[in-house]
Amino acid sequence: MHLNIRQKVVLIFGASILVIAAIASYSYYNLQLIALKQRFAEKADDLVEIILEMRRYEKNYLLYHSPADLQENLRQIEMGLETLQQFESEGKALKIGAYLSQLERELRAYQALMQQFVSGSGLVSIEQEEEMRERGKKLVELSRRLVIFERQRILEIIDGLKAKLAVGTIIFLICGFVLAMLVSSKIIRPLKVIEGTTQRIAKGDFRPLPVLETRDETQRVVEAFNRMVTELARRQNQLLESKKMSSLGILTAGIAHQLNNPLNNISTSCQIVMEELEDGPKELLRKMLQNIQQEVFRARDIVKGLLEFSRARDFSLQNLPLAPVVKRALQLISSQVPAHVEIRNEVPEDLVLRIDPQRLQEVFLNLIMNAIQAIGEKPGEIRLSARVETERQQAIIRVADTGCGIPAEALEHIFDPFFTMKAEGVGTGLGLSVVYGIIEKHHGKIEVSSELGQGTQFDIMLPLPESVQGGTTV
């Protein structure tokens, strides 16, 4: 018969509960017994005191033959008999009835001996005095022995209780250890294997788990997991085929969206050239043609940036000043900046970085356009700045705006491909993913912080080239 994990856990828990219940019952019984013996020992102490007081009056009577001492002696004897009767039932429960019976017999014999002098002359013979002393001593000895016996029994019960508690604790710990080993080997360890396999599957490795003949829930879970992995692998292949088709449409929409502005600018410039071609001033025509060339370059850079994100290409990194790259980006996007948006360029002229100017220009274009859209119709400001951290050998380039901000739950997704918070048709979510890919190719990183209603700032960290490391902070 093979027990499953649930039955094994229930069995171990049941055994542990039984051990605890047995220990608790035994402990409760012994504690009750200790309490009973403690009360009996207290009464036995009282009896000892009564007998000692009785003997004190006995000695006084033998010395002075005072009737008052005799009466007080007899009264103490009655008190002793009443005390014996009070805990006679408890004494029987404690199995010391023989001690109590012997003590009662000796006390009554001592009482009968003392009562002989009540109606007599009060004189005590030597034989009577000797008998009186012997019986008194015996009463004191019996009462003290009773107290000592009970206190020893209390100590024995406590020692036995300690031993039983120690044994019970060891049994409970063994059950707990067995349960922990069972849970670790049958539940936690397989779950860790499944967790590791899940992470492996997320990376595209669809190898199944080995199935062990445990004949319990673990085996059934692994078998079900392997069936799920097989199905995931099959559907993954289907999904990859479908994504090949859908990605063409998404990328085309993204390219069309980003090329729309430069194409509009080219079209407008071409119309002006055509209108002024016959007798227009050459400077105007030259400027329009330059604008067309700039917009063509801009469209080319957009296409290259998108292609760079989709497939690996080598960057042409050079040690160049950052300021001209920023100014070039601002010139290209100047026609898109509304009148109510102010752009402040605070990038220092002497900051040199190892960059690809065209790709980094695409980064600034995307970030500035996003900032313009975040500001919307209200007046706002976009600030570009840069500084050097010599201790970390890096430059921090900041693009900050006073726009609407980004919700906290969206911050961790804004660099994901195709993630966008813009309205449908306004954006495809490719811009920031392209930015992320370009910054990674520069061996840098980009971070974002934002508050709703306060604005957003992007910090780009790029390593300093060796030729400028150790320079002054800008």
C-alpha positions in Angstrom: 0.0 0.0 0.0 1.4 3.4 -1.1 0.4 6.4 0.9 0.1 9.7 -0.9 1.6 13.0 0.4 -1.7 14.1 1.9 -2.2 10.8 3.8 1.4 10.9 5.0 1.1 14.5 6.3 -2.2 13.6 8.0 -0.6 10.5 9.6 2.3 12.5 11.0 0.1 15.3 12.1 -2.2 12.8 13.8 0.7 11.1 15.6 2.1 14.5 16.7 -1.4 15.5 18.0 -1.7 12.2 19.9 1.7 12.7 21.5 0.8 16.2 22.5 -2.5 15.1 23.9 -0.9 12.3 25.8 1.8 14.6 27.3 -0.9 17.2 28.1 -3.1 14.6 29.8 -0.3 13.1 31.8 1.0 16.5 32.8 -2.5 17.7 33.9 -3.0 14.6 36.0 0.4 15.0 37.7 -0.1 18.7 38.3 -3.5 17.9 39.9 -1.7 15.2 42.0 1.0 17.6 43.0 -1.5 20.2 44.0 -3.4 17.7 46.1 -0.2 16.5 47.8 0.9 20.0 48.4 -2.4 20.7 50.2 -2.0 17.5 52.2 1.6 18.4 53.1 0.4 21.8 54.4 -2.2 20.1 56.6 0.4 17.6 57.7 2.6 20.6 58.7 -0.4 22.0 60.7 -0.8 18.6 62.4 2.9 18.6 63.3 2.5 22.0 64.9 -0.6 20.8 66.8 1.3 17.8 68.1 4.3 19.9 69.1 1.9 22.3 70.9 0.2 19.4 72.6 3.5 18.1 73.9 4.5 21.6 75.2 1.4 21.5 77.4 2.1 18.0 78.3 5.6 19.0 79.6 4.1 22.0 81.5 1.5 19.6 83.1 4.2 17.2 84.2 6.3 20.0 85.7 3.5 22.1 87.4 0.5 19.7 87.5 -1.7 22.6 86.4 -5.3 21.6 85.4 -5.3 24.4 82.8 -2.3 22.8 81.1 -4.0 19.5 81.1 -7.2 21.0 79.6 -5.2 22.8 76.9 -3.4 19.5 76.1 -6.7 17.7 75.7 -8.0 20.6 73.5 -4.9 20.3 71.2 -5.6 16.5 71.0 -9.1 17.2 69.8 -7.8 19.7 67.2 -5.4 17.0 66.0 -8.2 14.4 65.6 -10.4 17.0 63.8 -7.4 17.7 61.4 -7.0 14.0 60.7 -10.7 13.7 59.9 -10.6 16.7 57.6 -8.1 15.1 55.1 -8.9 11.5 55.8 -10.6 11.2 52.3 -7.7 12.9 50.6 -5.2 10.7 52.4 -7.0 7.6 51.2 -6.9 9.0 47.6 -3.1 9.4 48.1 -2.7 5.8 49.3 -1.4 6.7 52.7 -4.4 5.5 54.7 -2.2 3.2 56.8 -0.1 6.2 58.0 -3.2 8.1 58.9 -4.8 5.1 60.7 -1.7 4.5 62.7 -1.4 8.2 63.6 -5.1 8.3 64.6 -4.7 5.2 66.8 -1.6 6.6 68.6 -3.4 9.9 69.1 -6.5 8.3 70.6 -4.3 6.1 72.9 -2.4 9.3 73.9 -5.8 11.0 74.5 -7.1 8.1 76.7 -3.9 8.3 78.7 -4.2 12.0 79.4 -7.9 11.7 80.3 -7.0 9.5 83.2 -5.7 12.6 85.1 -8.9 14.7 84.6 -10.8 13.1 87.5 -7.9 11.8 89.5 -5.6 13.4 91.9 -3.4 14.8 89.1 -0.4 12.9 90.3 1.5 11.0 87.5 3.5 7.9 88.2 6.9 7.3 86.7 5.5 4.5 84.5 2.6 6.8 83.3 5.1 9.6 82.6 7.4 7.3 80.7 4.5 6.0 78.6 3.3 9.6 78.0 6.7 10.7 76.8 7.1 7.6 74.5 3.6 8.1 72.9 4.3 11.8 72.4 7.6 11.1 70.7 6.0 8.5 68.5 3.2 11.0 67.5 5.8 13.6 66.6 7.9 11.1 64.6 4.8 9.8 62.7 3.6 13.2 61.8 7.0 14.4 60.6 7.5 11.2 58.7 4.2 11.8 57.0 5.3 15.3 55.9 8.7 14.0 54.7 7.0 11.1 52.8 4.6 13.5 51.0 7.3 16.0 50.0 9.4 13.2 48.7 6.4 12.0 46.6 6.0 15.5 45.2 9.6 15.5 44.1 9.3 12.0 42.6 6.2 13.1 40.6 8.0 16.2 39.4 11.1 14.2 38.3 8.8 11.7 36.6 7.0 14.6 34.9 10.2 16.1 33.7 11.3 12.7 32.2 7.9 12.2 30.5 8.0 15.7 29.1 11.6 15.2 27.8 10.6 11.9 26.1 7.4 13.5 24.7 9.4 16.5 23.4 11.9 14.2 21.7 9.1 12.2 20.1 7.4 15.4 19.0 10.7 16.8 17.5 11.2 13.5 15.7 7.7 13.7 14.2 8.4 17.4 13.3 11.7 16.4 11.7 10.1 13.6 9.7 7.3 16.0 8.6 9.8 18.7 7.6 11.8 16.1 5.6 8.6 14.9 3.9 7.5 18.4 3.1 11.0 19.3 1.8 11.5 16.2 -0.3 8.0 15.8 -1.6 6.7 19.4 -1.9 9.3 22.1 -1.6 12.0 20.4 -3.7 9.7 19.5 -6.6 8.3 23.0 -6.4 11.8 24.5 -6.8 12.4 22.2 -9.7 9.1 23.3 -11.3 10.0 27.0 -10.6 13.4 26.5 -12.2 11.8 24.8 -15.2 9.3 27.6 -15.5 12.1 30.1 -15.7 13.8 27.9 -18.3 10.6 27.7 -20.3 10.3 31.5 -20.2 13.7 31.6 -22.0 12.4 29.3 -24.7 13.7 25.9 -23.4 10.8 23.5 -23.5 12.5 20.4 -22.2 10.2 18.3 -19.9 10.9 17.3 -16.4 12.0 13.8 -15.5 9.1 11.8 -13.9 10.0 9.8 -10.8 7.9 6.8 -9.8 6.8 8.2 -6.4 3.1 7.2 -6.9 1.8 10.3 -5.2 0.7 13.9 -6.0 4.3 14.9 -7.0 4.3 12.4 -9.9 0.9 13.5 -11.1 1.9 17.2 -10.9 5.1 16.6 -12.9 3.2 14.6 -15.5 0.6 17.4 -15.8 3.4 19.9 -16.0 5.1 18.0 -18.8 1.8 17.9 -20.7 1.5 21.7 -20.3 5.1 22.1 -21.5 4.4 20.1 -24.6 1.3 22.1 -25.3 3.2 25.4 -24.7 6.0 24.3 -27.1 3.4 23.5 -29.8 1.5 26.8 -29.3 4.8 28.8 -29.1 5.6 27.6 -32.6 2.2 28.7 -33.8 2.6 32.0 -32.1 6.0 32.7 -33.7 4.6 32.1 -37.1 1.7 34.4 -36.5 3.9 37.1 -35.0 6.0 37.1 -38.1 3.0 38.4 -40.0 1.6 40.7 -37.3 5.0 42.3 -36.7 5.2 43.5 -40.3 2.0 45.5 -39.8 3.0 46.9 -36.4 6.4 47.9 -37.6 5.0 49.4 -40.8 2.5 51.4 -38.7 5.3 52.6 -36.4 7.5 53.6 -39.3 4.6 55.4 -41.0 3.8 57.3 -37.8 7.4 58.4 -37.3 8.0 59.3 -40.9 4.8 61.3 -41.2 6.3 64.5 -39.9 9.5 64.5 -42.1 7.5 63.6 -45.1 5.1 66.4 -44.5 8.0 68.8 -44.1 9.6 67.5 -47.4 6.2 67.9 -49.2 5.8 71.5 -47.9 9.3 72.4 -48.9 8.9 70.9 -52.4 5.7 72.9 -53.0 7.5 76.1 -52.0 10.4 75.2 -54.4 8.0 74.5 -57.2 6.2 77.7 -56.7 9.4 79.8 -56.6 11.3 77.8 -59.1 11.0 80.3 -62.0 11.8 83.7 -60.4 12.2 82.9 -56.6 15.3 84.0 -54.7 18.1 81.5 -54.8 18.7 81.8 -51.0 15.1 80.7 -50.4 15.4 77.8 -52.8 18.7 76.7 -51.3 17.1 76.8 -47.8 14.1 74.8 -48.9 16.4 72.2 -50.5 18.5 72.0 -47.4 15.3 71.5 -45.3 14.4 68.7 -47.7 17.9 67.1 -47.3 17.6 67.4 -43.5 14.2 65.8 -43.4 15.5 63.0 -45.7 18.4 62.4 -43.3 15.9 62.5 -40.4 13.7 59.9 -42.1 16.8 57.8 -42.8 17.8 58.0 -39.2 14.3 57.0 -38.0 14.4 53.9 -40.2 17.9 53.0 -39.1 16.8 53.5 -35.4 13.9 51.1 -35.8 16.0 48.6 -37.6 18.7 48.9 -34.9 16.1 47.9 -32.3 14.9 44.9 -34.3 18.3 43.5 -35.2 21.9 43.9 -34.0 24.0 46.4 -36.0 27.5 47.8 -35.1 27.5 51.3 -33.9 30.1 53.8 -35.1 31.2 55.2 -31.7 33.4 58.3 -31.7 34.6 60.8 -29.1 32.5 63.8 -29.9 31.0 66.8 -28.1 27.4 66.2 -27.0 26.2 69.8 -27.5 26.1 69.7 -31.3 24.1 66.5 -31.3 21.5 68.0 -29.0 21.3 71.2 -31.0 20.9 69.2 -34.2 18.0 67.3 -32.7 16.3 70.5 -31.5 16.7 72.0 -35.0 15.0 69.0 -36.6 12.1 69.0 -34.2 11.7 72.7 -34.0 8.8 72.7 -36.4 6.9 70.3 -34.0 7.3 72.5 -30.9 4.1 74.5 -30.1 4.4 78.1 -29.1 3.4 77.4 -25.5 6.2 74.9 -24.9 9.7 76.3 -24.0 12.8 74.2 -24.6 15.8 75.0 -22.4 19.1 73.6 -23.6 21.7 73.6 -20.8 24.0 70.9 -22.2 27.7 72.2 -21.7 29.7 72.8 -24.8 32.8 71.0 -23.6 31.3 67.7 -22.6 32.8 65.0 -24.8 31.4 61.4 -24.9 31.9 58.3 -27.0 28.7 58.3 -29.0 27.1 57.5 -32.3 25.7 61.0 -33.1 22.9 59.9 -35.4 21.5 57.2 -33.0 21.8 59.5 -30.0 20.1 62.2 -32.0 17.2 59.8 -32.4 17.1 59.3 -28.6 16.7 63.0 -28.1 14.1 63.3 -30.8 11.9 60.6 -29.2 12.3 61.9 -25.7 11.5 65.5 -26.7 8.5 64.5 -28.8 7.1 62.4 -25.9 7.6 65.4 -23.6 5.7 67.7 -26.0 2.8 65.3 -26.2 2.9 64.9 -22.4 2.6 68.7 -21.9 -0.4 68.9 -24.3 -2.2 72.2 -24.6 -1.1 73.8 -21.4 2.1 75.9 -21.1 5.1 73.9 -20.2 8.8 73.5 -20.3 11.3 70.9 -21.5 14.8 71.1 -20.0 17.9 69.3 -21.4 21.0 69.2 -19.1 24.1 67.1 -18.5 26.7 66.7 -15.8 29.7 64.5 -15.1 30.1 62.2 -12.1 33.8 61.8 -11.8 33.6 59.3 -8.9 31.5 56.9 -11.1 33.2 57.9 -14.4 30.0 58.6 -16.1 27.9 61.5 -17.6 24.3 61.9 -16.7 22.1 63.5 -19.4 18.7 64.6 -18.2 15.5 65.3 -20.2 12.8 66.7 -17.9 9.4 68.1 -18.7 6.5 69.6 -16.8 3.9 67.4 -18.5 1.1 65.2 -17.1 3.4 62.5 -15.7 3.3 58.7 -15.9 1.3 56.5 -13.5 3.4 54.4 -11.1 2.1 51.1 -12.4 3.2 52.0 -16.0 6.8 53.0 -15.2 8.2 49.5 -15.3 6.7 48.9 -18.7 7.4 52.1 -20.7 10.5 50.6 -22.3 8.7 47.4 -23.4 8.2 47.2 -27.2 4.7 48.3 -28.4 3.7 49.5 -24.9 2.0 52.9 -25.1 -0.3 55.1 -23.0 -1.3 57.3 -25.9 -4.6 57.2 -27.6 -5.1 54.8 -30.5 -3.5 56.1 -33.6 -1.2 58.6 -31.8 1.7 56.2 -31.1 2.7 52.5 -31.4 5.0 52.3 -28.3 8.1 51.8 -30.4 9.8 55.1 -29.5 11.1 54.4 -25.9 11.9 50.8 -26.8 14.2 52.2 -29.6 15.7 54.7 -27.1 16.4 51.8 -24.7 18.1 49.7 -27.4 20.3 52.7 -28.5 21.4 53.5 -24.9 22.3 49.8 -24.3 24.4 49.9 -27.4 26.3 52.8 -25.9 27.0 50.7 -22.8 24.8 53.0 -20.8 21.5 52.8 -19.1 18.4 54.9 -18.9 16.1 55.5 -15.8 12.8 57.3 -15.5 11.1 59.0 -12.6 7.7 60.7 -12.7 4.8 62.1 -10.7 1.3 62.5 -12.0 0.6 66.2 -12.7 4.3 67.2 -11.9 6.2 65.9 -14.9 8.7 63.3 -16.0 12.5 63.1 -16.2 14.7 60.7 -18.1 18.3 60.2 -16.9 20.7 58.7 -19.4 23.9 57.4 -17.9 26.8 57.0 -20.4 30.4 56.0 -19.5 33.1 58.7 -20.0 35.7 58.0 -22.7 39.2 57.3 -21.3 40.5 60.6 -22.7 38.2 62.7 -20.5 38.0 60.5 -17.4 39.1 62.4 -14.3 38.0 65.7 -15.7 36.1 68.4 -13.9 32.4 68.1 -13.1 30.2 70.0 -15.5 
